[in-house]
Structure formats: structure tokens, C-alpha cells
Amino acid sequence: MDNLKSFVRLDFMTVKPYFTGKNVLIFVAAALFMTVTSGSISSGVFFGMMIGTLFISYPFAVGEKSNIDTLYVILSVNRKTIVLGRYVFAFLLNVCAILFVFIIAMVALPLARAFGIGSDGASEVFMMGVLLAALFAVVQAIQLPIYFKYSYTKAKFISFAPFAAMMAVFVMLTTMSSSSEAINLVSGSIASLNNGGLIVCAVLALALAMSVSYTLSLSFYKNASSKCLGEKLAIFQSLTNEERRGIITIRL
């Protein structure tokens, strides 16, 4: 458990430098601006969750730059702990993002009404927040195995595909006419669920998605770590006995 906490703490340290007072003000201003100008509270929620999703990739970028995975292999760190720590970090980051966007939504709601934009109540904001959080979590469930398999540099373009697809769907839904049959169908399905039913469905769907995602990530990371270890052993075996003794002496 202590090792898991250490890995989660390490991941938060990689994103901490980006949470300066200036950046936080920019995030808040952008979320408020999107909410008021679009006439939809969900736009601010979308922005906040998008920032949270982008931050999830930072530990992979920092880890690749510092070659920390090689160190984990050399130190024989439990791979399950590493993968689980990354998922716990993603979960906690999502919780922070959700709290942030709900605060923004509650503050922006009176402002939007003052400009005559939208009339969503707290219940509508809550339901939209749950749906957006679920969608972003599904995107993250797709992205994380990709990062574990290909590392950050190779995966950053591939992992952008599900993110771009979700953005396209979001833009399409927000620009379609409210009289559209598709919109009416989706709205009717959501309306048929109360808040409790919506949460239960979202939790069950996310639990399944994250379970599959974690299993894939662990499998991919084990293979990647074994390959890394194999490459290091191959290099070591290609050295002369004198070079090997020199390396062992340095390690000791």
C-alpha cells in the first residue's frame, strides 16, 4: 500500500508544476467564457474534464523523458503496483476535475441566466456532468493501455483518436437542432432515468471499461518491461568480462 501511495504521489508531482496561480486563473476564465458564450453549462464541464484528461498523459511523458521505466525494471518494482498506481492517479485527478467543473457550473449558472442564456437547473447540470465524466473516463480507459503499450512519444498521436472522436460527437450534438430525432431519442432515454439510475448505469459501464482497460494495460506493460529487460541483458552479454566487472563495480 505504501508503494502504491508513493507512485500516486509521484504522478501528482509531475503535474503539480502546471497548477500555478496563473494557469488556474486561465482554466477558470476559459471555463466561464465557454459556459456563458455557448449558452450551455455542459461546455464548461467539457473544458474541465478535457484538461483533466490531458494531464493524465503527463506522467507517461515525464517517465519516458527520464527513462524511469528502465529503473523500475532494474529495481524489480512490482508491475501491478505501477499500473494500478497510474489508474488510481487518473481516478483522483478525475475527482478533482469534477469538483472543479461543478463549482464553475454553479457559479456560471446565475451569470448565464443574467444574460438570458440557458435555463438549466442544478439537476440538469448534475446529469450532464455525470454523462461527460463517464464519456471522458471511457476515453481514458482507451488511452491508458495505448500509453502502456507504446510509451508516450509513439502513443500520443494514436491516443488522440478517441479523444478527437468524442470531441466531434460533442460538437455535433451541440450544433444539431433540438428537433432532431437523434437528439429526441437520446434526451428521452436520459429523461427516463432518474439521477440514481443514471449514476448506477454510469458506474457499471465504467467499472467494466476500467476492468478491461486495466487488464490490457498490465499485459502490455509486462510485455514492454520484459522487452526492456531483454534488451538490457543482451547489451550486458555483449560486453567483455572486464566491461561487465566495471559495470558491476559501479553499481555496487
N, C-alpha and C positions, 0 to 999 in steps of 0.2 A: 504493500500500500504506500509506503514511504517513497519507493522508487517511482510509482505512478504519479504521486504528487509532485515529485521533482521534475518529471518530464512535462507535466502540465504547466508547472511554474516556468520552466524553460521556454515553452512555446509562448506563454504570455509575455515573457521578456523580449521576444523577437518582435512583437507588435507594439510594445509599450512606447518606443521612441516616436511612433507616429501619432500618439494621443497627446499632442501638445495642446496648450490652450488655444492657439491659433487654428489648428486643424479641427478641434472640437467646435469652435465657433463657425467654421466653414461648413461642417456637417449639419449643424443646427440650422444655419441660414439657408442652405440648399434644400433641406427637407421642408422647411416652412415655405420657401419660394415655390417648390414643386406642388405642394399641397394647395396653396392659395391660387396659383395661376392655372392649375389644371382643373380646379373645381372638384377634386376628388381627394379625400383623405388617404385613400389607398396609395396614391402616388408618393406621399411622404413615407409611408410604410415600406413601399417598394424600394425607395432610395436607401433607407436604413438597413434593410436586410441585404441589399446589394453590397453595401460597404462591408457588412459582416462576412459575407461570402468571399469577398476578395481577400480579406485579412486571413482567411483560413489557409491560403496558399503561401503566406509569408514564411512560416516555419520550414516549409519544404525548400524555399529559395535560399534561406539563410543556411539550412543544413547542407545543401549542395555546395554552396559557396565555401563553407568551412570544412567540407568533406567529413562531416561528423558521423555519417553512417559507417564509414570505414573504421572510425574509432569505436563505435558500438560493436562492430564485428570483432575487432581485436580484443575488446574487453569482455566479450561473450555476454553482452546485455540481452536479457530475455526479449525476444522479438514481439511476443504478445504484449508485453508491457509498453513497448514503443508504440505499437499500433493502437492499443487501447487508450494510451495517453493522448494521442492525436485526436481520437474520437471524443474523448472527454473534453479536450480543449475546444473542439468545434461546438460541442453542446453548450458549454459555458459561454462561449462567445455569442452563440445564438440567443441565449437567455439575456445577455447584456444588450444585444441589438434590439430584442423585442421590447425590453423595458424602455430603451431609448425612444423607439418609434411610437410606443403608446403614449409616452409623455408628450412627444411632439404632436401627436394626433389630438390629444386632449387640449393642448394649448392652441393649436391651429384651428380647431373646430369653431370656437366663437369668432375668430378672426375671419374665417371663410364665410360664415353666416353674415357677418357685418358687411361684407362685400357682395352679399346676395349670391354666393357660390355654394351650391350643395346644401343638403339638409339632413345628412346622415346623423343618426343619433349614436349614443355610446354602444348600443347593441350591434349596429351595423359595422361600426369601426372595429369592434371586438371580433366579429365573424370574419371580416376581411383580413384582419391581422393574422388570425389563425390560418386562413387559407394561404396567405402569402408566405407565412413562416413554413407551412407544410411544403409548399412548392420549392422554396429555397432549400429546405432540408433534403428534398429529393434530389435537387441538383447537386448538393454537396455529397450525397450518397453515391452519385455517379462519378463525381470528380475525384474523391479521395482514393479509390482504387487505381485510378489513372495515374495520380501522382506517385503512389507507392510502386507502381509497375515501371514507369518511365522516368521518374525523377522530374524535377521542376522544369528544366530547360526544354526537354522533349515533350513534356505533358502540358505545358501552359497553353499551347495552341489547340491541342486536342480537347482539353478540359473546358475550353471556352465554348465549344459547340453546344452542350446542353444549356449553358448559361444564355447564349445568344438565342437559342430556340425558345426559352422561356420568356425572354425579353420581347421577342417577336410576337408570341402569343398574347402577352400583356398589352402591347401596343395595339394589336388587332382587336382585342376585346374592348379596350377603352375607346377606340375610334369607330367601332361598329354601331349602327343605330340600335337604340333600345327596343325598337320594334322587331329586330331580327329574331327569327325563330330559334337560332342557336342561343342567343342571349336569354330569351324567354325560357328555353329548356333548362339552361344552367341555373338561372335565377329561381325557377320553380323547384328544381332539385334541392337547392340550398335552403330555400324557404320551407321545404317540407321537414327539415331537420331543426330542432331547437339547438341552443348553444351546447347543451350536454351531448346530444347526438353527434353534433359536428366535431366536438373535441374527441369523442370516442373513436369516430371514424378516422380522424387525422392521426391520432396516437397509434391505432392499429396499423394503418398504412405505413407510417414512419417506422414503427418497430420492425415490420417486415423488410422494408427497404434498407434500414440500417443494419439489420442482421445479415442480409445478403451482402451488403457493401463491406461490412467488417470481415466476413469470411473471405471475400475476394482480396481485400487489402492484405490480410495476414498471409494468404497464399502467395500473392505477388511479392510481398516484402521478404518472405522467407527465400523465395527463389532468387530475388535480387541480392540478398545478403550472401547466399551460398555462392552465387556467381562472383561477387566481390571477393569473398574469402578464397575462392578457387584461383582468381587472378593473382591475389597476393601470394598464395602458396606457389603458383607457377613461377612468379618472379623470384621468390626466395630460393626455389630449387634450381633456378638457372644460374645462381651465384656460385662462386668458388667457395671452398671451405673457409678460406681466410676472410672473404667478404661476409660470410654468414656469421663467423665468430665476432667480427667487428660490429655487426648489427645487434647481435645478442648482448654484447658488452655495453653498447649504447643504451639498449632497453633497460638493462639492469642498473 
